[in-house]
Amino acid sequence: GNIDIDTAITQCSKAIEFAPKSVDARLYLGYFFKASGCLEEAIKQFKEAVKLSFFKSGKPRIALGVSIIQKARQSNKKLKEVSLGLPHFILVILLLVIYKNAFIFFLKICYKTF
């Protein structure tokens, strides 16, 4: 069934309590925070997912890079903020060579963002 964003955030937070090293739980929590308008908290969760996944997945880096750029679009410090997101995009491009299935995910995220 359908659940609201607040419930989804609560469920993901509980999942992190049980499995604090779960990249997926952090990634989804970040998505739900972003959907609720809490971009700062979403970025925090995406950063943690990047740390946990290291180079195993490009999805956290894509989500982080896109979120940082979205934050820059809302900020007066655009150049500084964009420069923080660019390294994640560059690394994702390199990861796409390794993980081809992430390419479709990358395109979907970029399409929805821009």
Buried (B, 14 or more C-beta within 10 A) or exposed (E): EEEEBEEBBBBBEEBBEEEEEBBBBBBBBBBBBBEBEBBEBBBBBBBBBBEBBEEEBBBBBBBBBBBBBBBBEEEEEEEEBBEBBEEBBEBBEEBBEEBEEBBEBBEEBBEEEE
